[in-house]
Amino acid sequence: MASTCKLMVVVNDNGLLTKLASAWIYWRDQGAFQVLRADSQGVIRAFSGSGDAADPGSYGQLFLTEEGRQVDVCMTQTAAPVTQKDAEAFLLPRTVIHGLSEDSATEPSVIAPGGATNTIRRVPLGRLDVPAPLPLTLNIVAPTANQQFLIDPTPAMPTIQAKVKVVNAPAGAETRINFTWEVEVRFNPSTDGCANGPSRNFALVVPSAQQLGDSHTITFPSFIGGNLLIKVSAVLLGQKVTAQVTGTILGANPQIASLRAAIGADDTLARIGFHESGYRQFAAATNGGTNVCPLWSGDRLGGVGIFQLTNPAPTVEQAWSWAANLAAGRAHLHAARATAHAFPHQLAGRPVFVSAVATINAQRAASGHAALTVVIPPWTAAQEEDDAIRGYNGYGSQHDVFGGVLREFRLVMNGNVPALNVNESTRVGTAMWERVPVAARGTSGDPNYVNNVNNANPPTS
């Protein structure tokens, strides 16, 4: 029959035995968990049942167990005990063995009647050995340091399988620990070495996630490339510990066949994309070439990607996703087409044009001719498309004689008034359009942009 015993916990540091004192002991016996306290003398005591369970002074009841008892145990020397949940990951199987003989002065002995005089019954002392505590640290074993990941040509952000190990913990402890994972990607094209890159901070902070166990799948809610930082933290026996690893997310250029399929039948859009970038979203070869740097515009104005989006400043997604870049380029060209379609009608209402018509009719009245209705003809479909191409790139800083930006076409002028084809029978004067010569466009942007786009010969694969 197993004998009841008091308990001494001994720390075994490579054979050097030290009695544990002023520490918390976490004890599980046949599934029942409790917190014990080793007092300053090394006496193991249980919670008295009243008071603050986090206060060592509330542990006054002498703890008794049995020699040969199979238990799971761990210890901390924290100011307050850790929770059962935190402790259970670090419990180690141990056996209570026979301890050293103990002087009765160490702990009040049991006085029992026995014959003519009282006798002293000493309670045996059991011993429980625990290993010397080693520092608990975290080690991210996957991904490895400086590992590279890829925004693939689809495009799709990478999915990263992360894994952490608790160093100096019992085998399998990770399966019972909640880890907090934090992920962020940051990139500054200028300071991170991109040719022509703007000094602009791009960032994506992934919402933190708590995960029970050593593995975590990292997904990204939106597109971004650059400098990857993965952090993991956990509270281990009352202490917060962290680890981190860095890596890089690169981008891959689309397959041209996939890009052309996404562009569809819009020939002008296909020509613009090819002229702007050679169908490269990133500063790498076409058809799958990779780089951490998106392709930035040579004018250093922050244009980026296949369609060299510049104004408004491109979003993070437009810089790292060719599909988002294409969508924005398509929308930009669509807006330029709408503007081109509306322009002739808008020009007719400009005060300077209205004044020029009044001047024409005043001159006619002075020479005995009836007033004319002056008409500005709409652009042909080809003219609208060319003006939309000009608008896609920007009209530049030059202005026409009517106070607006210089478009791809302007009215033919006769001195300070529009030249007209006059039908005297209907008294209608029709203005005429002419293409603005490249030499008249100044040096802002690409004066020959429309010709360059129209002469582009984009591949289909």
C-alpha positions as CSV (number, residue, x, y, z in Angstrom):
1,M,0.0,0.0,0.0
2,A,1.4,3.4,-1.0
3,S,2.3,5.6,1.9
4,T,1.2,9.2,2.3
5,C,4.0,11.7,2.1
6,K,4.9,15.3,2.1
7,L,6.6,16.5,-1.0
8,M,9.8,18.1,-1.9
9,V,10.4,19.3,-5.5
10,V,14.0,19.1,-6.6
11,V,15.4,20.9,-9.7
12,N,17.9,18.7,-11.5
13,D,20.4,20.7,-13.4
14,N,22.6,18.1,-15.1
15,G,23.0,16.3,-11.8
16,L,23.1,19.3,-9.5
17,L,20.1,19.0,-7.2
18,T,18.5,22.1,-5.8
19,K,15.3,22.2,-3.7
20,L,12.7,24.3,-5.4
21,A,11.5,27.3,-3.3
22,S,9.4,30.4,-4.0
23,A,7.8,28.9,-7.1
24,W,4.5,27.8,-8.5
25,I,3.9,24.2,-9.3
26,Y,1.3,23.0,-11.7
27,W,0.1,19.5,-10.8
28,R,-2.1,17.1,-12.7
29,D,-3.0,13.8,-11.0
30,Q,-5.3,11.4,-12.8
31,G,-6.8,14.3,-14.7
32,A,-7.3,16.6,-11.8
33,F,-5.3,19.8,-12.1
34,Q,-4.3,22.1,-9.3
35,V,-1.8,24.9,-8.5
36,L,0.6,24.4,-5.6
37,R,3.1,26.7,-4.0
38,A,6.7,26.0,-3.0
39,D,7.3,28.4,-0.1
40,S,10.5,30.1,0.7
41,Q,11.7,27.0,2.6
42,G,10.7,24.7,-0.2
43,V,7.6,23.3,1.6
44,I,4.9,22.4,-0.9
45,R,1.5,23.9,0.0
46,A,-1.9,23.8,-1.5
47,F,-4.5,26.7,-1.7
48,S,-6.1,27.2,1.7
49,G,-9.5,27.6,0.1
50,S,-9.9,31.3,0.8
51,G,-8.2,34.5,-0.2
52,D,-6.6,35.4,-3.6
53,A,-5.5,32.3,-5.5
54,A,-2.8,34.5,-7.1
55,D,-1.3,35.4,-3.7
56,P,1.4,33.1,-2.3
57,G,0.1,33.9,1.1
58,S,-3.1,32.1,0.4
59,Y,-1.3,28.8,0.1
60,G,-1.0,27.6,3.7
61,Q,-2.3,24.0,3.6
62,L,0.4,21.3,3.7
63,F,0.3,19.3,0.5
64,L,0.3,15.5,0.8
65,T,0.6,12.9,-1.9
66,E,1.8,9.3,-2.2
67,E,5.1,7.7,-3.0
68,G,5.0,6.1,-6.5
69,R,2.3,8.5,-7.7
70,Q,2.4,9.1,-11.5
71,V,1.7,12.8,-12.1
72,D,2.3,15.5,-14.7
73,V,4.0,18.6,-13.5
74,C,5.8,21.8,-14.4
75,M,6.8,25.0,-12.5
76,T,7.3,28.7,-12.9
77,Q,8.8,31.4,-10.8
78,T,6.5,34.1,-12.0
79,A,4.9,36.6,-9.7
80,A,1.5,35.0,-10.1
81,P,0.5,31.5,-11.3
82,V,-0.3,31.0,-15.0
83,T,-3.6,29.7,-16.1
84,Q,-4.3,26.0,-16.4
85,K,-4.5,26.4,-20.2
86,D,-1.1,27.9,-20.3
87,A,0.5,25.4,-18.0
88,E,-0.9,22.2,-19.6
89,A,1.2,22.5,-22.7
90,F,4.4,22.2,-20.5
91,L,3.4,19.4,-18.1
92,L,5.9,16.6,-18.0
93,P,5.3,13.1,-16.6
94,R,7.0,12.4,-13.3
95,T,6.9,9.9,-10.5
96,V,7.0,10.7,-6.8
97,I,9.9,8.8,-5.3
98,H,11.2,8.3,-1.8
99,G,12.8,11.4,-0.4
100,L,15.5,12.2,2.1
101,S,14.9,11.8,5.8
102,E,13.5,15.0,7.2
103,D,14.2,16.6,10.6
104,S,11.0,17.1,12.5
105,A,11.8,20.8,12.8
106,T,11.3,21.3,9.2
107,E,7.6,21.0,9.5
108,P,5.4,20.4,12.5
109,S,5.1,16.6,13.0
110,V,2.0,14.6,13.9
111,I,1.5,13.9,17.6
112,A,-0.3,10.7,18.3
113,P,-1.0,8.8,21.5
114,G,1.0,5.6,22.0
115,G,1.3,3.9,25.3
116,A,2.3,5.6,28.5
117,T,3.8,8.6,26.7
118,N,3.1,10.5,23.6
119,T,5.1,9.5,20.5
120,I,6.0,11.5,17.4
121,R,4.8,10.2,14.0
122,R,6.8,11.7,11.2
123,V,5.2,12.0,7.8
124,P,7.5,10.5,5.1
125,L,9.0,12.9,2.6
126,G,8.5,12.2,-1.2
127,R,10.7,13.7,-3.8
128,L,9.8,14.9,-7.3
129,D,12.5,15.8,-9.7
130,V,11.9,18.4,-12.4
131,P,14.5,19.6,-15.0
132,A,16.1,22.9,-14.7
133,P,14.0,25.4,-16.7
134,L,15.5,26.5,-20.0
135,P,14.5,29.7,-21.8
136,L,11.4,29.2,-23.9
137,T,11.7,30.8,-27.3
138,L,9.9,30.6,-30.7
139,N,11.5,29.6,-33.9
140,I,9.7,30.0,-37.2
141,V,10.7,26.9,-39.2
142,A,8.6,27.8,-42.3
143,P,9.0,29.9,-44.3
144,T,12.8,30.1,-44.1
145,A,14.6,33.4,-43.8
146,N,14.8,35.5,-47.0
147,Q,12.5,33.1,-48.8
148,Q,10.9,34.5,-52.0
149,F,7.3,34.2,-53.0
150,L,5.5,35.0,-56.2
151,I,2.5,36.9,-57.4
152,D,1.9,34.5,-60.3
153,P,1.0,35.5,-63.8
154,T,-2.7,34.6,-63.3
155,P,-2.4,37.0,-61.3
156,A,-2.8,35.6,-57.8
157,M,-1.1,36.4,-54.5
158,P,0.9,33.5,-52.9
159,T,-0.4,31.4,-50.1
160,I,2.2,30.8,-47.5
161,Q,2.3,27.9,-45.1
162,A,3.9,29.0,-41.9
163,K,5.1,26.8,-39.0
164,V,6.5,27.6,-35.6
165,K,8.4,25.5,-33.0
166,V,8.7,26.2,-29.2
167,V,12.3,25.7,-28.3
168,N,12.9,23.9,-25.0
169,A,9.2,22.8,-24.7
170,P,8.0,19.3,-24.3
171,A,7.4,17.4,-27.6
172,G,4.0,18.4,-29.1
173,A,3.5,21.4,-26.8
174,E,2.7,23.5,-29.8
175,T,-0.6,21.6,-30.4
176,R,-1.9,23.1,-27.1
177,I,-0.7,26.7,-27.5
178,N,-2.5,29.6,-29.1
179,F,-0.2,31.5,-31.4
180,T,-0.8,35.0,-32.7
181,W,0.3,35.6,-36.3
182,E,1.0,39.1,-37.8
183,V,1.9,39.7,-41.4
184,E,2.7,42.8,-43.3
185,V,4.2,43.8,-46.6
186,R,5.9,47.1,-47.2
187,F,7.7,48.7,-50.1
188,N,9.1,52.0,-51.2
189,P,10.0,51.9,-54.9
190,S,12.6,54.6,-54.5
191,T,14.5,53.4,-51.5
192,D,14.0,49.7,-52.4
193,G,15.9,50.1,-55.6
194,C,13.4,50.3,-58.4
195,A,14.5,52.2,-61.6
196,N,12.5,55.5,-61.8
197,G,10.5,54.4,-58.7
198,P,8.7,57.2,-56.8
199,S,9.4,57.8,-53.1
200,R,6.1,56.4,-52.0
201,N,5.3,54.0,-49.2
202,F,3.1,51.1,-50.1
203,A,1.9,48.8,-47.3
204,L,-0.5,46.0,-46.5
205,V,-1.1,44.9,-43.0
206,V,-2.9,41.6,-42.8
207,P,-5.4,41.3,-39.9
208,S,-3.7,39.4,-37.1
209,A,-4.9,35.8,-36.6
210,Q,-4.9,33.5,-33.6
211,Q,-4.2,29.9,-34.3
212,L,-4.1,26.8,-32.1
213,G,-1.2,24.7,-33.0
214,D,2.1,25.2,-34.8
215,S,0.8,25.7,-38.4
216,H,-0.8,28.7,-40.0
217,T,-1.9,29.4,-43.6
218,I,-1.2,33.0,-44.6
219,T,-3.4,34.5,-47.3
220,F,-3.5,38.1,-48.5
221,P,-6.7,40.1,-48.9
222,S,-5.3,42.2,-51.7
223,F,-2.3,42.5,-54.1
224,I,1.1,43.9,-53.0
225,G,4.7,42.9,-53.4
226,G,7.8,43.9,-51.6
227,N,9.3,43.3,-48.2
228,L,7.5,40.6,-46.3
229,L,7.5,40.4,-42.5
230,I,5.9,37.5,-40.6
231,K,5.7,37.7,-36.8
232,V,4.4,35.1,-34.3
233,S,3.9,35.5,-30.6
234,A,2.6,33.4,-27.7
235,V,2.3,33.6,-23.9
236,L,4.5,30.7,-22.6
237,L,4.2,30.1,-18.9
238,G,3.3,33.7,-18.2
239,Q,5.9,35.3,-20.5
240,K,5.2,36.7,-23.9
241,V,7.7,35.5,-26.5
242,T,8.0,36.4,-30.2
243,A,9.8,35.5,-33.3
244,Q,9.9,36.9,-36.8
245,V,11.1,36.1,-40.3
246,T,11.5,38.2,-43.4
247,G,11.1,37.4,-47.1
248,T,10.2,39.0,-50.4
249,I,7.2,38.9,-52.6
250,L,8.0,39.2,-56.3
251,G,5.7,39.8,-59.2
252,A,5.5,37.9,-62.5
253,N,4.6,39.4,-65.8
254,P,1.5,37.9,-67.5
255,Q,1.5,35.6,-70.4
256,I,0.8,37.8,-73.4
257,A,-1.8,35.4,-74.7
258,S,-3.7,35.7,-71.4
259,L,-3.4,39.5,-71.4
260,R,-4.7,39.8,-74.9
261,A,-7.6,37.6,-74.1
262,A,-8.4,39.9,-71.1
263,I,-8.1,43.0,-73.3
264,G,-10.5,41.5,-75.8
265,A,-11.4,43.2,-79.1
266,D,-10.4,46.7,-78.1
267,D,-7.6,47.3,-80.6
268,T,-6.8,50.8,-79.3
269,L,-6.4,49.5,-75.8
270,A,-4.2,46.7,-76.9
271,R,-2.0,49.2,-78.8
272,I,-1.8,51.6,-75.9
273,G,-0.7,48.8,-73.5
274,F,2.0,47.6,-75.8
275,H,3.3,51.1,-76.5
276,E,3.4,52.0,-72.9
277,S,5.1,49.0,-71.4
278,G,5.7,46.3,-74.0
279,Y,3.1,44.3,-72.0
280,R,5.2,44.3,-68.8
281,Q,3.7,44.9,-65.4
282,F,7.0,44.4,-63.7
283,A,10.6,45.4,-64.6
284,A,11.3,42.0,-66.1
285,A,11.0,40.0,-69.3
286,T,7.5,39.4,-70.9
287,N,5.7,36.1,-70.5
288,G,6.5,35.3,-66.9
289,G,9.6,37.3,-66.1
290,T,9.8,38.2,-62.3
291,N,11.0,41.2,-60.3
292,V,10.0,42.8,-57.0
293,C,9.8,46.1,-58.8
294,P,6.8,47.1,-60.9
295,L,7.6,48.8,-64.2
296,W,7.8,52.6,-63.4
297,S,7.6,55.3,-66.0
298,G,10.8,56.7,-67.4
299,D,9.5,60.3,-66.8
300,R,9.7,59.6,-63.0
301,L,6.1,60.8,-62.6
302,G,5.0,57.6,-60.9
303,G,3.3,55.9,-63.8
304,V,3.2,52.2,-63.4
305,G,2.5,48.8,-65.0
306,I,1.2,47.7,-68.4
307,F,-0.8,50.9,-68.9
308,Q,1.5,53.2,-67.0
309,L,-1.2,54.6,-64.8
310,T,-0.1,58.0,-63.6
311,N,-3.0,60.4,-62.8
312,P,-4.6,59.7,-60.5
313,A,-1.7,58.1,-58.6
314,P,-2.0,54.3,-59.0
315,T,-3.3,52.2,-56.1
316,V,-1.4,49.4,-54.5
317,E,-3.4,46.8,-56.4
318,Q,-2.8,48.6,-59.7
319,A,0.9,48.6,-59.1
320,W,1.1,44.8,-58.4
321,S,-1.8,43.3,-60.2
322,W,-1.8,43.5,-64.0
323,A,-5.5,42.7,-64.0
324,A,-6.2,45.7,-61.8
325,N,-3.9,47.8,-64.0
326,L,-5.8,46.7,-67.1
327,A,-9.1,47.5,-65.5
328,A,-7.9,51.0,-64.7
329,G,-6.4,51.5,-68.1
330,R,-9.6,50.4,-69.7
331,A,-11.7,52.8,-67.6
332,H,-9.2,55.7,-68.3
333,L,-9.6,55.1,-72.1
334,H,-13.4,54.8,-71.8
335,A,-13.4,58.2,-70.0
336,A,-11.2,59.7,-72.7
337,R,-13.6,58.5,-75.4
338,A,-16.5,60.1,-73.6
339,T,-14.7,63.4,-73.4
340,A,-13.7,63.2,-77.1
341,H,-17.3,62.6,-78.1
342,A,-18.6,65.6,-76.2
343,F,-15.9,68.1,-77.1
344,P,-17.2,69.6,-80.4
345,H,-20.6,70.4,-78.8
346,Q,-18.9,71.8,-75.7
347,L,-16.6,74.0,-77.9
348,A,-19.6,75.6,-79.5
349,G,-20.7,77.0,-76.2
350,R,-17.4,78.6,-75.1
351,P,-17.7,82.4,-74.7
352,V,-14.6,83.0,-76.9
353,F,-16.2,80.9,-79.7
354,V,-19.6,82.7,-79.3
355,S,-17.7,86.0,-79.5
356,A,-15.9,84.9,-82.7
357,V,-19.3,84.0,-84.3
358,A,-20.6,87.5,-83.4
359,T,-17.5,89.0,-85.0
360,I,-18.2,87.1,-88.2
361,N,-21.8,88.2,-88.4
362,A,-20.9,91.8,-87.7
363,Q,-18.4,91.7,-90.6
364,R,-21.1,90.2,-92.8
365,A,-23.6,92.9,-91.8
366,A,-21.1,95.6,-92.6
367,S,-20.8,94.2,-96.1
368,G,-24.6,93.7,-96.6
369,H,-24.8,90.0,-95.9
370,A,-27.3,88.2,-93.7
371,A,-26.1,86.6,-90.4
372,L,-25.0,83.0,-90.5
373,T,-25.7,80.1,-88.2
374,V,-22.3,78.7,-87.5
375,V,-22.0,75.0,-87.0
376,I,-19.2,72.9,-85.5
377,P,-19.4,69.5,-87.0
378,P,-19.0,66.4,-84.8
379,W,-15.8,64.4,-85.1
380,T,-15.7,61.3,-87.1
381,A,-15.3,58.0,-85.3
382,A,-11.6,58.0,-86.3
383,Q,-11.1,61.5,-85.0
384,E,-12.8,60.7,-81.7
385,E,-10.6,57.7,-81.3
386,D,-7.4,59.6,-82.0
387,D,-8.4,62.4,-79.6
388,A,-9.2,59.7,-76.9
389,I,-5.7,58.3,-77.4
390,R,-4.3,61.8,-76.9
391,G,-6.5,62.2,-73.8
392,Y,-5.3,58.9,-72.4
393,N,-1.7,60.2,-72.4
394,G,-2.8,63.7,-71.3
395,Y,-3.3,66.8,-73.5
396,G,-0.3,68.6,-72.2
397,S,0.1,72.3,-71.3
398,Q,-0.7,73.9,-74.6
399,H,-4.0,75.7,-75.1
400,D,-6.1,76.4,-78.2
401,V,-7.3,79.9,-79.2
402,F,-10.6,79.4,-77.4
403,G,-9.1,78.9,-73.9
404,G,-9.2,75.2,-73.6
405,V,-6.4,72.5,-73.6
406,L,-5.1,71.7,-77.1
407,R,-6.8,68.6,-78.3
408,E,-5.8,66.3,-81.2
409,F,-7.8,68.4,-83.6
410,R,-8.4,72.1,-83.8
411,L,-10.6,74.4,-85.8
412,V,-9.1,75.8,-89.0
413,M,-8.8,79.6,-88.3
414,N,-9.1,82.6,-90.6
415,G,-7.2,85.2,-88.6
416,N,-8.9,85.4,-85.2
417,V,-12.1,83.7,-86.3
418,P,-12.9,80.2,-87.5
419,A,-12.7,79.5,-91.2
420,L,-16.1,78.5,-92.6
421,N,-17.7,76.7,-95.5
422,V,-20.7,78.9,-96.2
423,N,-23.9,77.9,-97.8
424,E,-25.5,81.3,-98.6
425,S,-28.8,79.7,-99.5
426,T,-29.2,78.2,-96.1
427,R,-27.1,80.8,-94.4
428,V,-25.2,78.1,-92.6
429,G,-21.4,78.4,-92.0
430,T,-19.7,75.1,-91.2
431,A,-16.4,75.2,-89.3
432,M,-13.6,72.8,-90.3
433,W,-11.2,70.6,-88.3
434,E,-7.5,70.0,-88.8
435,R,-5.1,67.8,-86.9
436,V,-2.7,69.8,-84.7
437,P,0.8,69.4,-86.1
438,V,3.2,67.6,-83.8
439,A,5.5,70.7,-84.0
440,A,2.8,72.8,-82.5
441,R,2.3,70.6,-79.4
442,G,5.4,71.7,-77.6
443,T,7.7,69.4,-75.7
444,S,5.4,68.3,-72.8
445,G,4.8,64.6,-72.7
446,D,5.0,62.8,-76.1
447,P,4.0,65.2,-78.8
448,N,3.8,62.2,-81.3
449,Y,1.9,59.9,-78.9
450,V,-1.1,59.3,-81.2
451,N,1.1,58.3,-84.1
452,N,3.2,56.1,-81.9
453,V,0.2,54.2,-80.6
454,N,-1.5,53.9,-84.0
455,N,1.8,52.5,-85.4
456,A,2.3,50.0,-82.6
457,N,2.2,46.3,-83.6
458,P,1.3,44.4,-80.4
459,P,1.9,40.6,-80.3
460,T,-0.9,38.2,-79.5
461,S,1.3,35.7,-77.7
